[in-house]
C-alpha cells in the first residue's frame, strides 16, 4: 500500500474537492469513513480493497498528522480550500509560543513596536 498516494487522495477528497467525490462534510469537516471509502472505490478500481484499517495505517504512517478518525468518521485536520467554512476547535495556546521570524525582521518589528504581547518578546542571544 502506497500511503503517500493514499494520503494525497484522501486530502484531495476532504480538503479540496469533497463535491467531486460526492461527499458532504459536516460543519467541522467530518465525513463517515464508509462514505469516504465508497467514494475512493468509485473513483478507481485500484482501491477496491481499501478498508478503514488502511486509512488508520495511513494516518499512523506520517509523523505530521494530516487526518483523524474518530467514532466512525474521518476528517482532514488543516489545509482546507473548500468554499465551506469549517468550525475549528478553540484551544488555549501553549505557554511558550514561537514565531518564525528572521533576525533582521525581528529587529524591525521590535524597533517599530508593532507587536501586541503582554510581555516584551525575548530574542535569542547572538
FIZA-668860 format. One record per atom (N, C-alpha, C): atom name; residue in three letters; y, z, x; chain. Coordinates in Angstrom, 2 decimals. Layout:
% FIZA-668860
R  a   r       Y       Z       X c
R CA Ala       Y       Z       X A
...
END
This chain:
% FIZA-668860
R  a   r       Y       Z       X c
R  N Unk   -1.19    0.00    0.85 A
R CA Unk    0.00    0.00    0.00 A
R  C Unk    1.23    0.00    0.89 A
R  N Unk    2.12   -0.95    0.66 A
R CA Unk    3.37   -1.02    1.42 A
R  C Unk    4.42   -0.20    0.66 A
R  N Unk    4.63    1.03    1.09 A
R CA Unk    5.53    1.93    0.37 A
R  C Unk    6.99    1.52    0.51 A
R  N Unk    7.34    0.81    1.56 A
R CA Unk    8.71    0.33    1.71 A
R  C Unk    9.01   -0.71    0.63 A
R  N Unk    8.12   -1.65    0.44 A
R CA Unk    8.30   -2.68   -0.59 A
R  C Unk    8.32   -2.04   -1.97 A
R  N Unk    7.41   -1.09   -2.20 A
R CA Unk    7.35   -0.41   -3.49 A
R  C Unk    8.65    0.37   -3.73 A
R  N Unk    9.15    1.06   -2.73 A
R CA Unk   10.38    1.82   -2.88 A
R  C Unk   11.56    0.90   -3.21 A
R  N Unk   11.61   -0.24   -2.55 A
R CA Unk   12.68   -1.20   -2.84 A
R  C Unk   12.59   -1.71   -4.27 A
R  N Unk   11.39   -1.97   -4.74 A
R CA Unk   11.18   -2.45   -6.11 A
R  C Unk   11.56   -1.38   -7.13 A
R  N Unk   11.11   -0.15   -6.90 A
R CA Unk   11.43    0.96   -7.80 A
R  C Unk   12.94    1.21   -7.80 A
R  N Unk   13.56    1.15   -6.63 A
R CA Unk   15.02    1.33   -6.55 A
R  C Unk   15.74    0.24   -7.31 A
R  N Unk   15.29   -0.98   -7.18 A
R CA Unk   15.92   -2.09   -7.91 A
R  C Unk   15.83   -1.84   -9.41 A
R  N Unk   14.67   -1.40   -9.87 A
R CA Unk   14.47   -1.16  -11.30 A
R  C Unk   15.30    0.03  -11.80 A
R  N Unk   15.36    1.10  -11.03 A
R CA Unk   16.01    2.33  -11.51 A
R  C Unk   17.49    2.43  -11.15 A
R  N Unk   17.91    1.80  -10.06 A
R CA Unk   19.30    1.93   -9.62 A
R  C Unk   20.19    0.78  -10.05 A
R  N Unk   19.60   -0.42  -10.09 A
R CA Unk   20.45   -1.60  -10.21 A
R  C Unk   20.22   -2.45  -11.45 A
R  N Unk   18.98   -2.72  -11.83 A
R CA Unk   18.71   -3.66  -12.90 A
R  C Unk   17.66   -3.15  -13.90 A
R  N Unk   17.85   -1.97  -14.48 A
R CA Unk   16.84   -1.49  -15.43 A
R  C Unk   16.64   -2.45  -16.61 A
R  N Unk   17.71   -3.12  -17.05 A
R CA Unk   17.59   -4.07  -18.16 A
R  C Unk   16.64   -5.22  -17.83 A
R  N Unk   16.67   -5.65  -16.58 A
R CA Unk   15.80   -6.74  -16.13 A
R  C Unk   14.32   -6.35  -16.25 A
R  N Unk   14.05   -5.06  -16.19 A
R CA Unk   12.68   -4.55  -16.27 A
R  C Unk   12.37   -4.01  -17.67 A
R  N Unk   13.33   -4.20  -18.59 A
R CA Unk   13.20   -3.70  -19.97 A
R  C Unk   13.06   -2.18  -20.00 A
R  N Unk   13.80   -1.51  -19.12 A
R CA Unk   13.78   -0.06  -19.04 A
R  C Unk   15.08    0.50  -19.62 A
R  N Unk   14.97    1.61  -20.32 A
R CA Unk   16.14    2.29  -20.86 A
R  C Unk   16.24    3.66  -20.19 A
R  N Unk   17.21    3.80  -19.27 A
R CA Unk   17.43    5.07  -18.60 A
R  C Unk   18.13    6.03  -19.55 A
R  N Unk   17.77    7.32  -19.47 A
R CA Unk   18.50    8.30  -20.27 A
R  C Unk   19.80    8.64  -19.55 A
R  N Unk   20.55    9.60  -20.06 A
R CA Unk   21.88    9.91  -19.53 A
R  C Unk   21.85   10.45  -18.10 A
R  N Unk   20.68   10.89  -17.62 A
R CA Unk   20.55   11.38  -16.25 A
R  C Unk   19.75   10.43  -15.37 A
R  N Unk   19.45    9.23  -15.87 A
R CA Unk   18.75    8.22  -15.08 A
R  C Unk   17.24    8.28  -15.15 A
R  N Unk   16.69    9.13  -16.01 A
R CA Unk   15.23    9.28  -16.13 A
R  C Unk   14.64    8.18  -17.00 A
R  N Unk   13.40    7.81  -16.68 A
R CA Unk   12.60    6.91  -17.50 A
R  C Unk   11.16    7.40  -17.41 A
R  N Unk   10.37    7.16  -18.43 A
R CA Unk    8.97    7.56  -18.40 A
R  C Unk    8.25    6.83  -17.27 A
R  N Unk    7.42    7.54  -16.53 A
R CA Unk    6.66    6.95  -15.43 A
R  C Unk    5.82    5.78  -15.95 A
R  N Unk    5.16    5.96  -17.08 A
R CA Unk    4.33    4.88  -17.62 A
R  C Unk    5.14    3.64  -17.96 A
R  N Unk    6.37    3.82  -18.43 A
R CA Unk    7.23    2.67  -18.73 A
R  C Unk    7.56    1.92  -17.44 A
R  N Unk    7.85    2.64  -16.37 A
R CA Unk    8.14    2.00  -15.09 A
R  C Unk    6.90    1.28  -14.55 A
R  N Unk    5.76    1.93  -14.63 A
R CA Unk    4.51    1.29  -14.16 A
R  C Unk    4.26   -0.01  -14.90 A
R  N Unk    4.40    0.02  -16.22 A
R CA Unk    4.17   -1.19  -17.01 A
R  C Unk    5.18   -2.28  -16.67 A
R  N Unk    6.43   -1.88  -16.45 A
R CA Unk    7.47   -2.85  -16.11 A
R  C Unk    7.17   -3.54  -14.78 A
R  N Unk    6.73   -2.76  -13.81 A
R CA Unk    6.41   -3.34  -12.50 A
R  C Unk    5.19   -4.25  -12.60 A
R  N Unk    4.20   -3.83  -13.35 A
R CA Unk    2.98   -4.65  -13.51 A
R  C Unk    3.29   -5.95  -14.25 A
R  N Unk    4.23   -5.91  -15.22 A
R CA Unk    4.63   -7.13  -15.92 A
R  C Unk    5.32   -8.09  -14.97 A
R  N Unk    6.04   -7.54  -14.02 A
R CA Unk    6.82   -8.36  -13.09 A
R  C Unk    5.93   -9.14  -12.13 A
R  N Unk    4.82   -8.51  -11.69 A
R CA Unk    3.95   -9.19  -10.73 A
R  C Unk    2.53   -8.64  -10.81 A
R  N Unk    1.57   -9.53  -10.81 A
R CA Unk    0.16   -9.11  -10.82 A
R  C Unk   -0.23   -8.45   -9.50 A
R  N Unk    0.60   -8.59   -8.47 A
R CA Unk    0.33   -7.91   -7.18 A
R  C Unk    0.29   -6.39   -7.35 A
R  N Unk    0.91   -5.89   -8.41 A
R CA Unk    0.99   -4.45   -8.64 A
R  C Unk    0.06   -3.99   -9.76 A
R  N Unk   -0.95   -4.77  -10.08 A
R CA Unk   -1.85   -4.48  -11.20 A
R  C Unk   -2.53   -3.12  -11.08 A
R  N Unk   -2.78   -2.65   -9.87 A
R CA Unk   -3.48   -1.39   -9.68 A
R  C Unk   -2.54   -0.21   -9.42 A
R  N Unk   -1.25   -0.42   -9.58 A
R CA Unk   -0.26    0.62   -9.30 A
R  C Unk   -0.43    1.81  -10.27 A
R  N Unk   -0.39    3.03   -9.72 A
R CA Unk   -0.56    4.24  -10.52 A
R  C Unk    0.56    5.23  -10.20 A
R  N Unk    0.62    6.28  -10.99 A
R CA Unk    1.58    7.35  -10.72 A
R  C Unk    1.32    7.97   -9.35 A
R  N Unk    0.06    8.05   -8.98 A
R CA Unk   -0.28    8.61   -7.65 A
R  C Unk    0.37    7.78   -6.54 A
R  N Unk    0.41    6.46   -6.69 A
R CA Unk    1.08    5.62   -5.70 A
R  C Unk    2.57    5.94   -5.64 A
R  N Unk    3.18    6.14   -6.81 A
R CA Unk    4.61    6.47   -6.84 A
R  C Unk    4.86    7.81   -6.13 A
R  N Unk    3.97    8.77   -6.37 A
R CA Unk    4.12   10.07   -5.72 A
R  C Unk    3.96    9.94   -4.20 A
R  N Unk    3.01    9.13   -3.76 A
R CA Unk    2.83    8.90   -2.32 A
R  C Unk    4.05    8.20   -1.73 A
R  N Unk    4.61    7.26   -2.48 A
R CA Unk    5.82    6.56   -2.02 A
R  C Unk    6.94    7.57   -1.80 A
R  N Unk    7.13    8.49   -2.73 A
R CA Unk    8.19    9.49   -2.62 A
R  C Unk    7.95   10.38   -1.39 A
R  N Unk    6.73   10.80   -1.19 A
R CA Unk    6.40   11.67   -0.05 A
R  C Unk    6.48   10.94    1.28 A
R  N Unk    6.31    9.62    1.26 A
R CA Unk    6.27    8.81    2.47 A
R  C Unk    7.60    8.82    3.24 A
R  N Unk    8.70    8.95    2.51 A
R CA Unk   10.01    8.86    3.13 A
R  C Unk   10.68   10.23    3.23 A
R  N Unk   11.26   10.52    4.41 A
R CA Unk   11.97   11.78    4.59 A
R  C Unk   13.22   11.82    3.71 A
R  N Unk   13.87   10.68    3.57 A
R CA Unk   15.07   10.60    2.73 A
R  C Unk   14.61   10.42    1.29 A
R  N Unk   14.73   11.46    0.52 A
R CA Unk   14.24   11.43   -0.86 A
R  C Unk   15.12   10.54   -1.73 A
R  N Unk   14.57    9.42   -2.17 A
R CA Unk   15.31    8.46   -2.98 A
R  C Unk   15.00    8.59   -4.47 A
R  N Unk   13.82    9.12   -4.78 A
R CA Unk   13.36    9.21   -6.17 A
R  C Unk   12.72   10.58   -6.39 A
R  N Unk   12.62   10.95   -7.67 A
R CA Unk   11.88   12.16   -8.00 A
R  C Unk   11.10   11.93   -9.29 A
R  N Unk    9.96   12.60   -9.37 A
R CA Unk    9.13   12.60  -10.57 A
R  C Unk    9.05   14.02  -11.08 A
R  N Unk    9.29   14.17  -12.37 A
R CA Unk    9.21   15.49  -13.00 A
R  C Unk    8.84   15.32  -14.47 A
R  N Unk    7.83   16.05  -14.89 A
R CA Unk    7.41   16.09  -16.30 A
R  C Unk    7.13   14.69  -16.86 A
R  N Unk    6.44   13.86  -16.07 A
R CA Unk    6.07   12.53  -16.55 A
R  C Unk    7.18   11.51  -16.53 A
R  N Unk    8.31   11.87  -15.90 A
R CA Unk    9.45   10.95  -15.82 A
R  C Unk    9.84   10.76  -14.36 A
R  N Unk   10.52    9.65  -14.09 A
R CA Unk   10.95    9.32  -12.73 A
R  C Unk   12.40    8.87  -12.78 A
R  N Unk   13.12    9.14  -11.69 A
R CA Unk   14.49    8.65  -11.57 A
R  C Unk   14.84    8.43  -10.11 A
R  N Unk   15.84    7.58   -9.88 A
R CA Unk   16.44    7.43   -8.56 A
R  C Unk   17.48    8.53   -8.43 A
R  N Unk   17.60    9.10   -7.25 A
R CA Unk   18.50   10.23   -7.06 A
R  C Unk   19.94    9.83   -6.76 A
R  N Unk   20.17    8.62   -6.27 A
R CA Unk   21.53    8.20   -5.93 A
R  C Unk   21.55    6.69   -5.77 A
R  N Unk   22.74    6.15   -5.61 A
R CA Unk   22.90    4.73   -5.30 A
R  C Unk   22.91    3.81   -6.49 A
R  N Unk   23.18    4.33   -7.67 A
R CA Unk   23.15    3.50   -8.87 A
R  C Unk   24.33    2.54   -8.91 A
R  N Unk   24.06    1.33   -9.36 A
R CA Unk   25.12    0.34   -9.55 A
R  C Unk   25.11   -0.19  -10.98 A
R  N Unk   24.44    0.51  -11.87 A
R CA Unk   24.39    0.09  -13.27 A
R  C Unk   25.73    0.38  -13.94 A
R  N Unk   25.99   -0.30  -15.05 A
R CA Unk   27.21   -0.06  -15.80 A
R  C Unk   27.16    1.30  -16.49 A
R  N Unk   25.96    1.77  -16.74 A
R CA Unk   25.78    3.07  -17.41 A
R  C Unk   26.20    4.20  -16.48 A
R  N Unk   27.06    5.06  -16.95 A
R CA Unk   27.48    6.21  -16.15 A
R  C Unk   26.45    7.32  -16.35 A
R  N Unk   25.89    7.82  -15.24 A
R CA Unk   24.85    8.84  -15.30 A
R  C Unk   25.45   10.22  -15.06 A
R  N Unk   24.91   11.19  -15.78 A
R CA Unk   25.32   12.57  -15.58 A
R  C Unk   24.65   13.10  -14.33 A
R  N Unk   25.37   13.84  -13.54 A
R CA Unk   24.83   14.42  -12.31 A
R  C Unk   24.78   15.93  -12.45 A
R  N Unk   23.81   16.54  -11.77 A
R CA Unk   23.72   17.99  -11.74 A
R  C Unk   24.90   18.54  -10.95 A
R  N Unk   25.54   19.54  -11.49 A
R CA Unk   26.62   20.21  -10.78 A
R  C Unk   25.99   21.29   -9.92 A
R  N Unk   26.27   21.22   -8.65 A
R CA Unk   25.70   22.18   -7.71 A
R  C Unk   26.81   22.78   -6.87 A
R  N Unk   26.61   24.02   -6.47 A
R CA Unk   27.54   24.68   -5.57 A
R  C Unk   27.35   24.08   -4.18 A
R  N Unk   28.46   23.70   -3.52 A
R CA Unk   28.31   23.13   -2.18 A
R  C Unk   27.84   24.20   -1.20 A
R  N Unk   27.25   23.77   -0.09 A
R CA Unk   26.80   24.74    0.91 A
R  C Unk   28.00   25.50    1.49 A
R  N Unk   27.70   26.65    2.08 A
R CA Unk   28.76   27.48    2.65 A
R  C Unk   29.50   26.73    3.76 A
R  N Unk   28.78   25.97    4.55 A
R CA Unk   29.38   25.16    5.60 A
R  C Unk   29.14   23.70    5.23 A
R  N Unk   30.23   22.97    5.12 A
R CA Unk   30.15   21.57    4.72 A
R  C Unk   30.80   20.72    5.81 A
R  N Unk   30.08   19.74    6.30 A
R CA Unk   30.57   18.90    7.38 A
R  C Unk   31.10   17.59    6.83 A
R  N Unk   32.11   17.06    7.47 A
R CA Unk   32.67   15.77    7.10 A
R  C Unk   32.64   14.88    8.33 A
R  N Unk   32.17   13.67    8.19 A
R CA Unk   32.01   12.76    9.33 A
R  C Unk   33.29   12.05    9.69 A
R  N Unk   34.21   12.75   10.28 A
R CA Unk   35.48   12.17   10.72 A
R  C Unk   35.51   12.15   12.24 A
R  N Unk   35.90   11.03   12.80 A
R CA Unk   36.00   10.91   14.25 A
R  C Unk   37.14   11.77   14.79 A
R  N Unk   37.11   12.06   16.09 A
R CA Unk   38.12   12.95   16.71 A
R  C Unk   39.56   12.46   16.51 A
R  N Unk   39.80   11.17   16.66 A
R CA Unk   41.16   10.66   16.51 A
R  C Unk   41.66   10.83   15.08 A
R  N Unk   40.83   10.45   14.12 A
R CA Unk   41.21   10.60   12.72 A
R  C Unk   41.37   12.06   12.34 A
R  N Unk   40.52   12.92   12.88 A
R CA Unk   40.62   14.35   12.58 A
R  C Unk   41.97   14.90   13.04 A
R  N Unk   42.39   14.52   14.23 A
R CA Unk   43.69   14.99   14.75 A
R  C Unk   44.83   14.51   13.85 A
R  N Unk   44.75   13.25   13.38 A
R CA Unk   45.79   12.72   12.49 A
R  C Unk   45.80   13.45   11.15 A
R  N Unk   44.64   13.73   10.63 A
R CA Unk   44.54   14.46    9.35 A
R  C Unk   45.13   15.85    9.50 A
R  N Unk   44.75   16.55   10.56 A
R CA Unk   45.27   17.90   10.77 A
R  C Unk   46.78   17.88   11.00 A
R  N Unk   47.26   16.90   11.76 A
R CA Unk   48.69   16.81   12.03 A
R  C Unk   49.48   16.53   10.75 A
R  N Unk   48.93   15.73    9.86 A
R CA Unk   49.61   15.39    8.61 A
R  C Unk   49.42   16.46    7.54 A
R  N Unk   48.51   17.41    7.81 A
R CA Unk   48.21   18.49    6.86 A
R  C Unk   47.83   17.93    5.49 A
R  N Unk   46.97   16.90    5.50 A
R CA Unk   46.57   16.24    4.25 A
R  C Unk   45.25   16.74    3.71 A
R  N Unk   44.80   17.87    4.16 A
R CA Unk   43.55   18.42    3.66 A
R  C Unk   43.85   19.50    2.64 A
R  N Unk   42.86   19.80    1.81 A
R CA Unk   43.04   20.83    0.78 A
R  C Unk   41.94   21.86    0.91 A
R  N Unk   41.89   22.52    2.04 A
R CA Unk   40.89   23.53    2.31 A
R  C Unk   41.47   24.91    2.01 A
R  N Unk   40.61   25.83    1.68 A
R CA Unk   41.05   27.22    1.54 A
R  C Unk   41.26   27.84    2.92 A
R  N Unk   40.57   27.29    3.90 A
R CA Unk   40.72   27.76    5.27 A
R  C Unk   41.05   26.56    6.14 A
R  N Unk   41.72   26.80    7.22 A
R CA Unk   42.01   25.73    8.16 A
R  C Unk   40.72   25.27    8.80 A
R  N Unk   40.44   23.96    8.79 A
R CA Unk   39.21   23.47    9.39 A
R  C Unk   39.20   23.72   10.89 A
R  N Unk   38.02   23.90   11.42 A
R CA Unk   37.86   24.13   12.85 A
R  C Unk   37.30   22.86   13.48 A
R  N Unk   37.94   22.41   14.52 A
R CA Unk   37.46   21.25   15.25 A
R  C Unk   36.53   21.72   16.36 A
R  N Unk   35.50   20.94   16.65 A
R CA Unk   34.62   21.32   17.75 A
R  C Unk   35.38   21.29   19.07 A
R  N Unk   34.96   22.14   19.99 A
R CA Unk   35.58   22.18   21.31 A
R  C Unk   35.33   20.88   22.03 A
R  N Unk   36.31   20.47   22.83 A
R CA Unk   36.18   19.20   23.56 A
R  C Unk   35.32   19.37   24.76 A
END
